[in-house]
C-alpha cells in the first residue's frame, strides 16, 4: 500500500509519490506533469484531466472545468453564480444544490471533482504498479469546514481509505525546505497566487522543524479575476465602438475569455500582446493590441488587494517582530510582473525566490507529508505541520482541559475523561475551546455538542471518554459516536494569534487552575466517600460538597493547600479505612 500527495487546482492538477527515497511527480499519458482540471462527458465515455481539455474545443457543451473551490456551496452562492456566468456550462438549481446539465445527465460539483481525484489516483497506481489507498490532499486556507468534510468524503468514495488534508502553503513550504541548499534556520513567506485565490503564510524553520506563524487568504484575488477584467474591458469596447452586445452570447464570451487568458499569459513575457477575436458570432471581429501598462491599470484593484493582504500578514503579532529571509512564489499567476513588483515594493526590493516549480511543488510537498500522516510508511522528513493553539474541552469552573497541545504535529489525536456533575444526569454539554489550560474566556469557543442517553447514576460515577481527531477537520467523538466536526483550517489566522498568547495566559492563570484542580480532587473524594459511608463522615462529606458548590457559584476559590488538607483529613478518618480507599 502506498500514499500520495494530490493537488487539484482550478486550472491544473498534479499527483506526486515518494519512491526510492525521492519525491517523484507522476506524468500523465501525454508526458506532462500537470494535468488540466477538466472533465469531459460524451455519450460513450467520461474523460478527466488533460484528455478532457484537449477535447474541449470541439465539445464546449460537454466539458466542465475545475470546480473544487465550489464544493459544498449552494446555488445562490456568489461563486457559483459567477462560475455559471463565466463558463460554457449549463446549470440548474436542484432544490438549492447546483448541478451541471451535461451529456443528458445532471452532475454535482462533488461528482465532477471526484472524477478528477479518481483520474489522479489511477495515474499514481499505474506509475507505481501498486494499489494506492492513502492520500494527503491539499486545500486552500479559505476552505470551510463543510468543504473540507466533503473533500475527505469524496476521496474515500473513490477508493482512498485514509485521507489527510494539508494547506497549499504548508505543502509548498515543505518543498522549499527540501530544495534549499542551506540547513540554516530561516523565516520565510510563501505567496500562492493561483487562478481563483491568493494565500500567504509566514513560516519559521528552526532546528529542522517547520512551523506556521500566520496565514491570510482572499479567494477574491486570483488570476481569473485579471482575465475577467480584460473580458469586461473588451465587452464594453465592442458595445461602445461596434454597437455589439455579446453579454448574452455564451459562445462569444467563452471565445473572448480564451483569448483574454492567452493575452494575460503573453503579457507576463512581453510588453504588448495581440488579441484576435473572430468567428465567435456573426459580425464579431476584434483585432487589437494590449499594452502591459494598460492591463495593469485595469487590474489596479486586484494588485492593490494583494498589497493589502500582504500588509495584513506582516502586521500579525507573530510576524511583526521577525525578519523575513525569503519570499517564495507559487501558483500559476505568480509569474505576472506587476504581482512580483507589488511584493518587492512591500519588502523593500528584496529578491523573490523562484526555486519551486509553480505547477508541481504543492503536490510534491503533500507527498512528503504523506509519509508523516501514515505511520506505517517510513518517515524521512523532519518537516511538520503543527497545530497553532491548544484545543480542549471546558470543564466545571469554566477551566479548559487541553486535549491536543499547541505545537502537536498533525494529524493528531487526544482524549480526556469527563463525568456528570449531578445525580441521575442523562446528558452532557461539551464546549470545545481553542486555548491552553486556562480560563475558557481566554480562548475561542469552537463548537457545542450534546451527548444524550447517559445511564442514570450518582454524580461523578459515569466515566465518559471524549476523543479528538485533528486532520484538517477536528472530529469530536464520545463513546464511539461522532458528535460533530469543526473547521480548524478556516480559523487558522485567528488561532495563530491565540497560540502566541497561550503561554502568557497559562502563566497568569496557573495559580487559579491549580487551586481548582485541588478543589475538584477534594470534591471527588467527598462524593466517593458519601456513597460508601454513613454517620459523621457522610455528613462531613455533604458539608464539603455544599461548600464547594457555593464557592463555585460565587467564583471564590481557596488556596490549594486548604483543599488538600481537607482531603487528607477525609482519607484519614477512622470510618474511611473500612469503606473506601482513594
C-alpha positions, -999 to +999 in steps of 0.1 A: +000+000+000+013+035-009+004+071-001+004+100-025+001+138-024-026+154-046-032+190-056-063+198-075-063+234-086-088+254-105-069+252-138-044+223-132-040+193-111-010+172-100-001+140-082+032+131-066+046+100-049+075+092-026+095+064-042+131+052-037+136+080-012+127+107-037+096+127-044+085+120-080+058+139-098+036+115-119+034+123-156+001+119-174-004+099-206+008+129-226+041+132-206+030+164-188+035+167-150+004+189-146-030+178-159-058+202-168-086+202-142-112+194-168-139+166-171-154+158-205-187+139-208-197+122-241-223+096-249-198+068-247-172+078-221-161+102-194-126+117-196-108+136-169-076+157-169-055+165-199-075+144-223-107+162-213-092+197-220-079+186-254-115+176-264-130+208-250-126+230-281-149+207-302-172+198-273-178+230-254-212+219-241-198+187-228-168+198-207-166+212-172-136+230-158-122+226-122-149+231-095-131+221-063-135+257-049-172+253-053-176+222-032-204+224-006-216+258-020-253+263-028-269+275-060-272+311-047-236+314-036-219+343-055-190+320-065-215+295-081-233+323-099-200+337-112-189+303-124-221+299-144-217+333-159-180+327-169-182+292-183-200+274-211-216+250-186-254+247-184-266+245-148-298+240-129-308+246-093-320+214-078-336+224-045-306+246-036-280+222-050-262+234-082-260+207-108-243+207-142-266+196-171-241+179-193-243+150-218-280+144-210-273+139-173-271+160-141-238+161-123-229+178-090-196+196-083-188+168-059-192+141-086-170+161-111-142+167-085-144+130-076-138+121-112-106+142-112-095+126-079-101+091-094-080+100-125-051+112-104-054+081-082-053+059-113-022+077-127-004+071-094-013+034-093-002+029-129+031+047-122+038+027-090+023-005-103+006-010-069-026+000-052-028+034-035-051+037-005-038+067+014-036+103+003-027+138+015-049+163-003-040+200-004-066+227+002-065+265+003-066+283+036-101+297+028-116+262+026-146+260+050-154+231+073-182+217+050-158+219+021-131+200+040-155+174+051-169+170+016-135+167+001-125+139+026-157+121+018-150+124-019-116+109-015-129+079+004-156+074-022-130+070-050-111+044-030-088+062-006-091+045+028-071+071+048-071+108+039-053+138+054-057+175+045-028+199+042-029+236+033-014+246+000+012+269+015+024+244+041+029+218+013+049+244-007+069+254+024+079+217+029+092+216-007+111+249-002+129+235+028+137+203+009+151+222-021+171+250-004+208+243-002+212+256+033+201+239+065+203+271+085+173+284+104+152+309+084+120+328+084+101+330+051+068+339+034+051+317+009+028+336-015+004+314-035-012+334-064-034+309-082-063+311-106-090+316-080-074+328-048-043+343-031-030+327+001+000+339+021+017+322+050+047+330+071+069+302+084+099+296+106+124+268+101+143+262+133+162+231+144+149+211+114+112+219+124+089+239+101+062+259+119+035+281+106+035+316+121+004+331+104-018+328+073-040+352+054-062+344+024-085+361-001-105+340-026-115+371-045-079+377-056-067+353-084-056+351-120-092+345-131-101+379-118-074+395-140-088+377-170-123+387-162-114+424-161-099+420-195-131+404-208-152+431-193-130+458-209-134+443-244-171+436-240-175+473-233-154+482-263-175+461-286-206+478-272-192+513-274-174+512-308-191+484-327-226+486-312-224+449-305-237+434-272-223+399-266-231+396-229-259+371-236-239+352-262-222+325-241-202+311-270-188+345-279-180+352-243-162+319-240-141+326-270-133+361-258-123+347-224-100+322-240-083+350-260-080+372-229-064+343-210-038+339-237-032+377-238-027+377-200-001+350-203+017+367-231+019+400-212+039+382-185+066+377-211+063+408-233+052+444-231+023+440-256+001+412-269-024+410-298-060+399-291-076+384-322-113+375-319-133+365-349-159+339-359-173+338-324-206+351-337-217+368-369-202+403-372-178+399-342-143+407-353-119+422-328-082+427-335-063+449-311-030+453-292-030+453-255-002+471-236+011+456-204+007+490-187-030+491-197-035+456-184-020+467-151-042+498-149-075+479-155-064+454-127-053+480-102-078+469-076-065+433-077-029+442-073-038+467-045-057+439-028-026+417-029-006+445-013-032+449+014-033+412+020+005+411+025+003+441+048-023+422+069+001+392+071+031+413+081+011+430+108+003+398+126+019+397+161+038+365+152+053+381+121+058+417+130+089+411+152+108+388+128+130+395+098+118+378+066+147+360+049+129+348+018+097+354-003+088+322-020+064+323-050+040+296-061+008+295-082+005+299-119-004+336-117+028+345-097+047+349-130+029+382-136+054+411-134+031+435-117+023+409-090+061+404-084+068+441-083+040+446-058+056+421-035+091+436-039+078+470-031+064+457+002+097+440+010+119+470+001+132+455-031+141+420-017+148+394-044+119+370-049+126+332-047+117+312-078+131+279-065+099+260-067+081+246-098+049+265-100+028+236-111+040+206-092+055+218-059+023+216-038+016+180-047+053+172-041+051+188-006+019+168+001+038+136-009+064+144+017+037+149+044+020+116+033+049+098+050+042+116+082+005+113+081+005+075+079+029+059+105+034+026+087+053+045+060+090+053+066+094+089+079+124+105+063+115+142+066+116+165+096+091+190+082+059+192+102+026+210+101+017+217+137-015+229+155-010+266+163-031+266+195-041+240+221-076+225+217-096+214+247-129+209+264-145+231+291-149+215+325-166+228+356-155+262+368-150+273+332-115+259+330-103+242+298-088+208+299-063+206+270-068+175+248-044+183+219-015+206+229-002+235+209+027+225+186+015+189+182+022+175+147-008+170+125-027+147+121-032+145+159-054+126+184-061+130+221-087+121+247-100+132+281-124+116+306-154+136+318-182+129+342-215+142+354-220+170+379-254+160+392-271+128+403-291+109+376-278+132+349-287+119+314-270+143+291-238+163+289-229+195+271-194+196+256-179+231+248-148+229+226-123+257+230-091+268+213-069+278+242-044+264+268-051+252+303-066+284+314-100+301+318-123+294+289-130+331+282-093+335+273-098+314+242-123+309+214-153+286+217-153+264+185-185+245+190-210+229+214-221+193+213-246+173+234-242+137+244-276+122+253-288+089+268-263+087+296-273+060+320-287+074+353-262+072+381-249+091+411-229+123+405-194+116+391-199+079+386-201+078+348-167+080+331-170+092+295-141+094+272-141+123+247-118+118+217-104+145+194-090+138+160-075+167+141-069+161+104-076+195+088-111+190+102-114+184+140-137+154+148-151+151+183-164+117+195-177+103+227-183+066+235-175+058+199-201+082+185-191+112+164-206+143+179-195+167+152-168+182+132-152+216+134-133+237+108-099+244+122-082+253+089-107+281+082-098+297+115-061+294+111-054+331+112-073+337+144-060+305+160-024+316+152-030+348+172-045+328+202-015+305+201+010+333+206-009+344+238-014+309+252+018+307+273+011+342+287-025+333+297-014+300+312+012+317+333-013+343+346-039+317+354-016+289+367-024+296+404-061+297+398-060+265+377-040+247+404-065+257+431-094+245+411-077+212+404-072+206+441-108+217+449-121+192+423-100+164+439-115+172+473-150+172+458-144+139+440-132+123+472-162+136+491-186+122+466-170+088+467-170+087+505-205+100+507-218+069+487-199+044+508-200+057+544-226+069+568-229+089+601-205+118+608-182+111+578-211+112+554-224+144+570-189+159+567-188+150+530-221+166+523-209+198+540-178+199+519-198+193+487-223+221+495-194+244+505-176+238+472-209+243+453-213+277+469-177+287+463-180+277+426-212+297+422-196+328+437-163+323+419-144+321+452-116+296+453-094+289+483-057+280+482-048+245+470-032+237+504-066+241+521-083+217+497-055+191+500-055+193+538-093+187+539-090+158+515-063+141+536-085+146+567-113+127+550-090+099+539-075+096+574-110+094+591-115+062+610-147+054+591-128+056+557-105+027+565-135+004+564-154+018+535-131+034+509-096+038+498-090+067+473 
